[in-house]
Amino acid sequence: MAQQNNQLDRAKFCCSVCLDLLKDPVTIPCGHSYCMNCIQSYWDKENEKKTHSCPQCRQSFTPRPVLVKNTMLADLVEELKKTGLQAAPADLCYAGPEDVACDVCTGRKLRAVKSCLSCPASYCEKHLQPHYEAAPLKKHKLVEPSEKLQENICSRHDEVMKIFCRTDQQTICILCSMDEHKGHDTVSAAAERTERQRELEGSRQNIQQRIQHREEDVKVLQQEVEAINGSADKAVEHSEKIFTELIRLMEQRRSEVKQQVRSQQETEVSRVKELQEKLEQEITELKRKDAELKKLSHTEDHNQFLHNYPSLSALSESTHSSSINIRPLRYFEDVTAAVSEARDKLQDVLRDTWTNISLTVTEVDVLLSQPENMTRAGLLRYSREITLDPNTAHTWLLLSEGNRKVTNISQPQSYSSHPDRFTDWCQVLSRESLTGRCYWEVEWRGRGVYVAVAYKNISRAGSVSGFGRNDKSWSLCCVNDSYNFYHNNVETRVSGPRSSRVGVYLDHSAGILSFYSVSETITLLHRVQTTFTEPLYAGVWVYPGSTAEFSKVK
């Protein structure tokens, strides 16, 4: 009993927003109390709706109330804290603004733990117990708490919508099925969910396969990146070595030319200076002789003049030529000319060679595998499992093998009327829409088939509804020993080895559609390069008595 009173006290003094003891408690006009920060934050979020309401009773206030701390309640909470009052235990959780509240609770509502699609209503742990104990309620469908239960109620008849109208593609109640949806193609919502679930799983499997293929592609491209980086690094490293060697050779040749010029300069200058010194010595000797002769010329004593003249008048022969032949001032200009000539030739070689090097660098390209060059193993990486849509099949076509095989039996089948059904040509489309990169194979027997792809909005009646007879479809006609390709009613003869198996590769984004003859080897028969503006669907047009089966390829 004391424990129950303690829990009651907790409930009285807990904020229904944060579910904790009140902090700076305020009381709003409706009488409910909250933490000041909690109610302010709650109203701040409501500002967009220009309303201010109580989180518990939903009463609205205009204008926004001014909050004043409830000192009496604050003092009481403090006193109770001193006596051992703590926050509410985890199992006593009241519904906050973002929670789904129990529809059965009165007053302050507890948080719902489950919603019942059959009732429909949401329940807290306590009020959910009958669904676990009462036999009729055990059959109800319980789900995670949801605020959208009213969407399962028919707004016209206030009944739970448990039926799906395939004609109008919407859920309805039992009364709707007998009223405005009378005569429509209807099934239980559960049955439709089961079928859609299968489609969903197929789509998920397809997505997972595409993810796997894309991850494999990413790995391949990553390897290409690593190979490109490695090759580029090696090219730069080797180029650096080669150019370093060239630069070293140029430096060596520059040093050799400089050394040779300086050595020759020193030799020539030394030779010239040696001659210059000898000439200067001769000049000195001649000047001395001239001075003696001058002195002799001024002698007044005739006898003395005549006595000294013979010894002074005789001149020694010059050891050098009477004149020095000086070449034009060219000296080492020939060296400069020779080096300039070498420079010009080297520039020409480097210019021509650089053009080749530059072209070689820019021509480096990562050649990803093109579809016409792919092996069958490469194509199978993009394999898709194709199933046929019975709602599109001509009435003379019999589907089997899980809607993967079609046979033209030339007898009407008991198909229901459907706007997607072909009425003039014995053809059928796939359930799956095709985008990205896809590959599939068709095994055929009999007179012949048209293996095709088409947009969803292709005509279903008239002569232009045949595959290849319009601009919304592309088809390869396989008849006896010949192939023909059709698009927009234009025929193209196709040559290639005959085979009872045809492979189709589609790269939707690149606008590539390729047809292959598949046997022990794979041969490209025809390739289309265009722009696809919508998702495509696989299709076949089957001659009387012939069959076509979309193979399971892996």
PAFITI-319384 format. One line per 4 residues: number of its first residue (from 1); their letters; for each residue x, y, z of C-alpha. Coordinates in nm, 2 decimals, always signed. Layout:
residues N
NUM> a> X,Y,Z; ...
This chain:
residues 554
1> maqq> +0.00,+0.00,+0.00; +0.29,+0.24,+0.09; +0.44,+0.15,-0.25; +0.12,+0.24,-0.43
5> nnql> +0.10,+0.58,-0.24; +0.47,+0.64,-0.33; +0.39,+0.58,-0.70; +0.09,+0.81,-0.68
9> drak> +0.31,+1.08,-0.54; +0.55,+1.03,-0.82; +0.27,+1.07,-1.08; +0.15,+1.39,-0.91
13> fccs> +0.49,+1.56,-0.92; +0.63,+1.44,-1.25; +0.63,+1.65,-1.57; +0.44,+1.47,-1.84
17> vcld> +0.68,+1.60,-2.11; +1.02,+1.49,-1.96; +0.86,+1.23,-1.73; +1.10,+1.35,-1.45
21> llkd> +1.04,+1.54,-1.13; +0.92,+1.90,-1.18; +1.20,+2.15,-1.22; +1.10,+2.52,-1.18
25> pvti> +0.74,+2.41,-1.19; +0.48,+2.64,-1.37; +0.11,+2.60,-1.38; -0.07,+2.69,-1.71
29> pcgh> -0.43,+2.83,-1.72; -0.59,+2.48,-1.76; -0.44,+2.38,-1.42; -0.17,+2.13,-1.54
33> sycm> +0.19,+2.18,-1.43; +0.52,+2.14,-1.61; +0.88,+2.21,-1.59; +0.93,+2.57,-1.72
37> nciq> +1.19,+2.47,-1.98; +0.97,+2.17,-2.10; +0.65,+2.38,-2.16; +0.85,+2.66,-2.32
41> sywd> +1.02,+2.42,-2.56; +0.69,+2.26,-2.64; +0.53,+2.59,-2.72; +0.83,+2.71,-2.92
45> kene> +0.78,+2.41,-3.15; +0.41,+2.50,-3.18; +0.49,+2.85,-3.29; +0.49,+2.74,-3.65
49> kkth> +0.12,+2.64,-3.60; +0.05,+2.97,-3.42; -0.12,+2.77,-3.14; -0.03,+2.71,-2.77
53> scpq> -0.19,+2.41,-2.61; -0.16,+2.19,-2.31; +0.03,+1.86,-2.39; -0.22,+1.67,-2.17
57> crqs> -0.57,+1.81,-2.22; -0.50,+1.98,-2.55; -0.67,+2.30,-2.44; -0.55,+2.59,-2.66
61> ftpr> -0.45,+2.94,-2.53; -0.44,+3.27,-2.71; -0.22,+3.46,-2.67; +0.07,+3.25,-2.53
65> pvlv> +0.04,+3.25,-2.15; +0.30,+3.42,-1.95; +0.48,+3.16,-1.73; +0.54,+3.23,-1.36
69> kntm> +0.71,+2.98,-1.13; +0.48,+2.81,-0.89; +0.67,+2.86,-0.57; +0.44,+2.65,-0.36
73> ladl> +0.47,+2.36,-0.59; +0.84,+2.41,-0.62; +0.88,+2.41,-0.24; +0.66,+2.10,-0.21
77> veel> +0.88,+1.91,-0.47; +1.19,+2.01,-0.27; +1.04,+1.89,+0.05; +0.94,+1.56,-0.11
81> kktg> +1.29,+1.52,-0.25; +1.43,+1.54,+0.10; +1.19,+1.26,+0.21; +1.33,+1.02,-0.05
85> lqaa> +1.10,+1.09,-0.35; +1.28,+1.00,-0.68; +1.19,+1.01,-1.04; +0.92,+0.78,-1.18
89> padl> +1.04,+0.42,-1.25; +1.09,+0.31,-1.61; +0.77,+0.10,-1.61; +0.55,+0.40,-1.52
93> cyag> +0.59,+0.58,-1.86; +0.34,+0.84,-1.95; +0.28,+0.95,-2.31; +0.48,+1.25,-2.41
97> pedv> +0.42,+1.48,-2.71; +0.61,+1.26,-2.95; +0.46,+0.93,-2.82; +0.15,+0.73,-2.92
101> acdv> -0.09,+0.74,-2.62; -0.31,+0.45,-2.50; -0.66,+0.49,-2.63; -0.82,+0.32,-2.32
105> ctgr> -0.65,+0.52,-2.05; -0.85,+0.81,-1.90; -0.70,+1.12,-1.75; -0.32,+1.11,-1.79
109> klra> -0.26,+0.86,-2.06; +0.02,+0.60,-2.05; +0.25,+0.54,-2.35; +0.12,+0.27,-2.59
113> vksc> +0.33,-0.04,-2.64; +0.13,-0.19,-2.93; -0.14,-0.09,-3.18; -0.41,-0.33,-3.30
117> lscp> -0.50,-0.32,-3.67; -0.82,-0.51,-3.61; -0.97,-0.29,-3.33; -0.81,-0.04,-3.44
121> asyc> -0.67,+0.12,-3.13; -0.34,+0.16,-2.94; -0.29,+0.01,-2.59; -0.05,+0.05,-2.30
125> ekhl> +0.09,-0.26,-2.13; -0.20,-0.29,-1.89; -0.48,-0.25,-2.14; -0.31,-0.48,-2.39
129> qphy> -0.34,-0.78,-2.16; -0.68,-0.89,-2.29; -0.53,-0.93,-2.64; -0.30,-1.19,-2.48
133> eaap> -0.56,-1.36,-2.27; -0.90,-1.36,-2.46; -0.92,-1.61,-2.74; -1.10,-1.38,-2.99
137> lkkh> -0.85,-1.11,-2.94; -0.55,-1.33,-2.98; -0.63,-1.34,-3.35; -0.59,-0.97,-3.38
141> klve> -0.29,-0.82,-3.56; -0.06,-0.63,-3.32; +0.20,-0.39,-3.46; +0.43,-0.13,-3.32
145> psek> +0.25,+0.18,-3.19; +0.12,+0.39,-3.48; -0.06,+0.72,-3.51; -0.19,+0.63,-3.85
149> lqen> -0.45,+0.37,-3.75; -0.73,+0.60,-3.87; -0.59,+0.56,-4.22; -0.71,+0.20,-4.21
153> icsr> -1.07,+0.32,-4.15; -1.30,+0.39,-4.44; -1.39,+0.76,-4.42; -1.73,+0.69,-4.59
157> hdev> -1.85,+0.38,-4.40; -1.63,+0.40,-4.08; -1.53,+0.04,-4.14; -1.19,-0.13,-4.13
161> mkif> -1.05,-0.15,-4.49; -0.96,-0.52,-4.53; -1.01,-0.55,-4.91; -0.79,-0.44,-5.20
165> crtd> -0.94,-0.33,-5.53; -0.70,-0.42,-5.81; -0.91,-0.23,-6.06; -0.86,+0.10,-5.88
169> qqti> -0.55,+0.00,-5.69; -0.67,+0.10,-5.35; -0.78,-0.05,-5.02; -1.15,-0.05,-4.94
173> cilc> -1.40,-0.18,-4.68; -1.65,-0.46,-4.73; -1.93,-0.20,-4.79; -1.73,-0.03,-5.06
177> smde> -1.69,-0.36,-5.24; -2.07,-0.39,-5.26; -2.12,-0.03,-5.35; -1.90,+0.18,-5.58
181> hkgh> -1.65,-0.10,-5.63; -1.91,-0.36,-5.72; -1.79,-0.59,-6.00; -1.43,-0.48,-5.97
185> dtvs> -1.14,-0.72,-5.94; -1.10,-0.74,-5.55; -0.90,-0.96,-5.32; -0.83,-0.95,-4.95
189> aaae> -0.56,-0.69,-4.85; -0.37,-0.98,-4.70; -0.37,-1.17,-5.03; -0.26,-0.86,-5.22
193> rter> +0.01,-0.80,-4.96; +0.14,-1.16,-5.01; +0.16,-1.11,-5.39; +0.32,-0.76,-5.35
197> qrel> +0.55,-0.91,-5.09; +0.67,-1.16,-5.35; +0.73,-0.88,-5.59; +0.90,-0.68,-5.33
201> egsr> +1.13,-0.97,-5.25; +1.20,-1.01,-5.62; +1.28,-0.64,-5.64; +1.51,-0.67,-5.33
205> qniq> +1.68,-0.97,-5.48; +1.73,-0.78,-5.80; +1.86,-0.47,-5.61; +2.10,-0.69,-5.40
209> qriq> +2.23,-0.85,-5.73; +2.28,-0.51,-5.87; +2.45,-0.39,-5.56; +2.68,-0.70,-5.58
213> hree> +2.75,-0.63,-5.94; +2.82,-0.26,-5.88; +3.04,-0.35,-5.58; +3.23,-0.59,-5.82
217> dvkv> +3.25,-0.30,-6.07; +3.38,-0.07,-5.80; +3.65,-0.32,-5.71; +3.75,-0.35,-6.07
221> lqqe> +3.76,+0.02,-6.11; +3.96,+0.05,-5.79; +4.21,-0.20,-5.93; +4.22,+0.02,-6.24
225> veai> +4.29,+0.33,-6.03; +4.57,+0.15,-5.85; +4.71,+0.02,-6.18; +4.69,+0.37,-6.34
229> ngsa> +4.86,+0.53,-6.03; +5.13,+0.26,-6.03; +5.20,+0.30,-6.40; +5.20,+0.68,-6.38
233> dkav> +5.44,+0.67,-6.09; +5.68,+0.44,-6.27; +5.66,+0.66,-6.59; +5.73,+0.97,-6.38
237> ehse> +6.02,+0.80,-6.20; +6.18,+0.67,-6.52; +6.12,+1.00,-6.70; +6.29,+1.18,-6.41
241> kift> +6.59,+0.95,-6.44; +6.61,+0.99,-6.82; +6.59,+1.37,-6.80; +6.83,+1.38,-6.51
245> elir> +7.08,+1.18,-6.73; +7.02,+1.42,-7.02; +7.07,+1.72,-6.79; +7.39,+1.56,-6.65
249> lmeq> +7.51,+1.50,-7.00; +7.44,+1.86,-7.09; +7.62,+1.98,-6.78; +7.92,+1.76,-6.87
253> rrse> +7.93,+1.88,-7.23; +7.90,+2.24,-7.10; +8.19,+2.19,-6.86; +8.40,+2.03,-7.13
257> vkqq> +8.34,+2.31,-7.38; +8.42,+2.57,-7.11; +8.74,+2.38,-7.01; +8.85,+2.34,-7.37
261> vrsq> +8.79,+2.71,-7.45; +8.97,+2.82,-7.13; +9.26,+2.59,-7.20; +9.29,+2.71,-7.56
265> qete> +9.25,+3.07,-7.43; +9.54,+3.02,-7.19; +9.77,+2.86,-7.46; +9.70,+3.14,-7.71
269> vsrv> +9.73,+3.42,-7.46; +10.06,+3.27,-7.34; +10.20,+3.25,-7.69; +10.10,+3.60,-7.77
273> kelq> +10.25,+3.74,-7.45; +10.58,+3.55,-7.52; +10.60,+3.72,-7.85; +10.50,+4.05,-7.70
277> ekle> +10.79,+4.02,-7.45; +11.05,+3.95,-7.72; +10.92,+4.25,-7.92; +10.94,+4.47,-7.62
281> qeit> +11.30,+4.36,-7.56; +11.39,+4.44,-7.92; +11.23,+4.78,-7.89; +11.44,+4.85,-7.58
285> elkr> +11.76,+4.74,-7.76; +11.67,+4.96,-8.06; +11.61,+5.26,-7.84; +11.94,+5.21,-7.67
289> kdae> +12.11,+5.19,-8.02; +11.93,+5.50,-8.13; +12.05,+5.69,-7.83; +12.42,+5.59,-7.90
293> lkkl> +12.38,+5.70,-8.26; +12.23,+6.02,-8.16; +12.52,+6.09,-7.92; +12.76,+6.00,-8.19
297> shte> +12.59,+6.24,-8.43; +12.66,+6.53,-8.20; +13.04,+6.45,-8.16; +13.25,+6.74,-8.30
301> dhnq> +13.57,+6.55,-8.32; +13.58,+6.41,-8.67; +13.84,+6.15,-8.59; +13.65,+6.02,-8.29
305> flhn> +13.32,+6.00,-8.50; +13.49,+5.80,-8.77; +13.65,+5.57,-8.52; +13.33,+5.49,-8.34
309> ypsl> +13.09,+5.49,-8.63; +13.17,+5.14,-8.77; +13.09,+4.97,-8.44; +12.77,+5.16,-8.38
313> sals> +12.62,+5.18,-8.73; +12.59,+4.80,-8.77; +12.24,+4.67,-8.68; +12.17,+4.32,-8.58
317> esth> +11.90,+4.13,-8.78; +11.55,+4.12,-8.62; +11.45,+3.77,-8.51; +11.08,+3.84,-8.59
321> sssi> +10.91,+3.92,-8.91; +10.89,+4.28,-9.00; +10.51,+4.27,-8.95; +10.27,+4.05,-8.75
325> nirp> +9.97,+3.91,-8.94; +9.66,+3.95,-8.72; +9.35,+3.74,-8.81; +9.01,+3.90,-8.81
329> lryf> +8.87,+3.92,-8.45; +8.68,+3.59,-8.45; +8.89,+3.38,-8.22; +8.62,+3.16,-8.04
333> edvt> +8.31,+3.28,-8.23; +8.32,+2.96,-8.42; +8.28,+2.77,-8.09; +7.97,+2.98,-8.01
337> aavs> +7.84,+2.90,-8.36; +7.90,+2.53,-8.32; +7.73,+2.53,-7.98; +7.44,+2.73,-8.12
341> eard> +7.41,+2.48,-8.40; +7.40,+2.20,-8.15; +7.14,+2.38,-7.95; +6.92,+2.43,-8.25
345> klqd> +6.95,+2.07,-8.35; +6.87,+1.96,-8.00; +6.57,+2.19,-7.98; +6.44,+2.04,-8.30
349> vlrd> +6.48,+1.69,-8.17; +6.32,+1.77,-7.84; +6.03,+1.95,-8.01; +5.96,+1.66,-8.24
353> twtn> +6.01,+1.41,-7.97; +5.80,+1.61,-7.72; +5.51,+1.61,-7.96; +5.53,+1.23,-7.97
357> islt> +5.57,+1.21,-7.59; +5.27,+1.44,-7.54; +5.05,+1.24,-7.78; +5.15,+0.92,-7.61
361> vtev> +5.06,+1.06,-7.27; +4.72,+1.19,-7.38; +4.63,+0.87,-7.56; +4.66,+0.67,-7.24
365> dvll> +4.30,+0.56,-7.18; +4.13,+0.31,-6.95; +3.95,+0.09,-7.20; +3.66,-0.06,-7.00
369> sqpe> +3.51,-0.37,-7.16; +3.26,-0.29,-7.43; +2.96,-0.51,-7.47; +3.06,-0.63,-7.82
373> nmtr> +3.39,-0.74,-7.68; +3.26,-0.91,-7.37; +3.27,-1.28,-7.31; +2.96,-1.46,-7.19
377> agll> +3.10,-1.48,-6.84; +3.14,-1.10,-6.85; +2.79,-1.05,-6.96; +2.65,-1.29,-6.70
381> rysr> +2.77,-1.05,-6.44; +2.47,-0.84,-6.53; +2.22,-1.13,-6.56; +1.86,-1.06,-6.47
385> eitl> +1.58,-1.31,-6.40; +1.29,-1.22,-6.62; +0.93,-1.32,-6.56; +0.63,-1.25,-6.79
389> dpnt> +0.33,-1.04,-6.69; +0.01,-1.24,-6.76; -0.19,-0.91,-6.78; +0.00,-0.83,-7.10
393> ahtw> -0.01,-1.17,-7.27; -0.22,-1.22,-7.58; -0.50,-1.47,-7.52; -0.34,-1.73,-7.75
397> llls> -0.03,-1.74,-7.54; +0.01,-2.00,-7.26; +0.24,-1.91,-6.98; +0.42,-2.17,-6.77
401> egnr> +0.74,-2.25,-6.57; +0.66,-1.97,-6.32; +0.57,-1.73,-6.61; +0.92,-1.77,-6.76
405> kvtn> +0.80,-1.98,-7.06; +0.54,-1.88,-7.32; +0.38,-2.10,-7.59; +0.16,-2.00,-7.88
409> isqp> -0.12,-2.26,-7.88; -0.36,-2.05,-8.10; -0.64,-2.11,-7.86; -0.79,-1.84,-7.63
413> qsys> -0.70,-1.87,-7.27; -0.93,-1.77,-6.98; -0.75,-1.44,-6.91; -0.95,-1.16,-6.75
417> shpd> -1.00,-0.84,-6.93; -0.71,-0.60,-6.87; -0.60,-0.27,-7.04; -0.24,-0.39,-7.06
421> rftd> -0.32,-0.70,-7.27; -0.20,-0.72,-7.64; -0.50,-0.79,-7.86; -0.36,-0.81,-8.22
425> wcqv> -0.01,-0.96,-8.19; +0.08,-1.28,-8.00; +0.33,-1.11,-7.77; +0.39,-1.05,-7.40
429> lsre> +0.60,-0.81,-7.18; +0.79,-0.88,-6.86; +0.69,-0.78,-6.51; +1.03,-0.63,-6.44
433> sltg> +1.12,-0.28,-6.56; +1.48,-0.27,-6.69; +1.73,+0.01,-6.62; +2.10,+0.02,-6.56
437> rcyw> +2.30,-0.27,-6.71; +2.11,-0.60,-6.77; +2.16,-0.92,-6.95; +1.92,-1.21,-7.02
441> evew> +1.88,-1.50,-7.26; +1.58,-1.64,-7.44; +1.57,-2.01,-7.55; +1.33,-2.06,-7.84
445> rgrg> +1.18,-2.35,-8.04; +0.96,-2.38,-8.35; +0.90,-2.15,-8.65; +1.04,-1.84,-8.48
449> vyva> +1.02,-1.56,-8.23; +1.08,-1.19,-8.20; +1.31,-1.11,-7.90; +1.24,-0.75,-7.80
453> vayk> +1.24,-0.47,-7.55; +0.97,-0.20,-7.53; +0.85,+0.10,-7.33; +0.55,+0.04,-7.10
457> nisr> +0.33,+0.27,-7.30; +0.36,+0.08,-7.63; +0.02,+0.04,-7.80; -0.17,-0.27,-7.71
461> agsv> -0.39,-0.29,-8.03; -0.36,-0.23,-8.40; -0.09,-0.31,-8.66; +0.15,-0.07,-8.50
465> sgfg> +0.15,-0.25,-8.16; +0.38,-0.53,-8.29; +0.73,-0.53,-8.15; +0.96,-0.33,-8.38
469> rndk> +0.66,-0.18,-8.57; +0.68,+0.15,-8.38; +0.93,+0.39,-8.22; +0.87,+0.25,-7.87
473> swsl> +1.01,-0.10,-7.93; +1.32,-0.28,-8.07; +1.31,-0.64,-8.17; +1.53,-0.92,-8.33
477> ccvn> +1.33,-1.16,-8.55; +1.46,-1.51,-8.53; +1.30,-1.72,-8.81; +1.45,-2.05,-8.94
481> dsyn> +1.80,-1.97,-9.05; +1.78,-1.59,-9.07; +1.78,-1.28,-8.85; +1.62,-0.94,-8.90
485> fyhn> +1.61,-0.64,-8.68; +1.31,-0.40,-8.65; +1.26,-0.06,-8.51; +1.00,+0.20,-8.60
489> nvet> +0.89,-0.04,-8.88; +1.23,-0.03,-9.04; +1.39,-0.36,-9.13; +1.76,-0.43,-9.10
493> rvsg> +1.91,-0.76,-9.23; +2.13,-0.92,-8.97; +2.39,-1.19,-9.04; +2.54,-1.44,-8.78
497> prss> +2.54,-1.80,-8.67; +2.20,-1.95,-8.61; +2.13,-2.05,-8.25; +1.82,-2.14,-8.05
501> rvgv> +1.94,-1.91,-7.77; +1.95,-1.53,-7.80; +2.13,-1.31,-7.55; +2.03,-0.95,-7.49
505> yldh> +2.25,-0.69,-7.32; +2.11,-0.35,-7.22; +2.30,-0.05,-7.08; +2.02,+0.18,-7.03
509> sagi> +2.21,+0.50,-6.93; +2.46,+0.45,-7.22; +2.18,+0.38,-7.47; +2.33,+0.05,-7.57
513> lsfy> +2.12,-0.25,-7.68; +2.30,-0.56,-7.81; +2.17,-0.90,-7.94; +2.39,-1.21,-7.93
517> svse> +2.38,-1.56,-8.08; +2.46,-1.79,-7.79; +2.59,-2.15,-7.83; +2.93,-2.29,-7.74
521> titl> +3.05,-1.94,-7.83; +2.88,-1.60,-7.81; +2.86,-1.38,-8.12; +2.73,-1.02,-8.15
525> lhrv> +2.45,-1.01,-8.40; +2.33,-0.65,-8.38; +2.40,-0.35,-8.17; +2.19,-0.03,-8.12
529> qttf> +2.32,+0.30,-8.00; +2.04,+0.54,-7.90; +1.89,+0.73,-7.61; +1.64,+0.56,-7.39
533> tepl> +1.40,+0.80,-7.23; +1.20,+0.55,-7.01; +1.25,+0.22,-6.84; +1.23,-0.08,-7.08
537> yagv> +1.05,-0.41,-7.05; +1.17,-0.74,-7.20; +0.93,-0.90,-7.44; +0.87,-1.18,-7.70
541> wvyp> +0.64,-1.22,-8.00; +0.58,-1.59,-8.06; +0.48,-1.76,-8.38; +0.21,-2.03,-8.38
545> gsta> +0.33,-2.36,-8.24; +0.65,-2.19,-8.11; +0.78,-2.15,-7.76; +1.02,-1.90,-7.59
549> efsk> +1.16,-1.93,-7.24; +1.36,-1.68,-7.04; +1.65,-1.88,-6.91; +1.78,-1.88,-6.55
553> vk> +2.13,-1.77,-6.62; +2.39,-1.73,-6.34
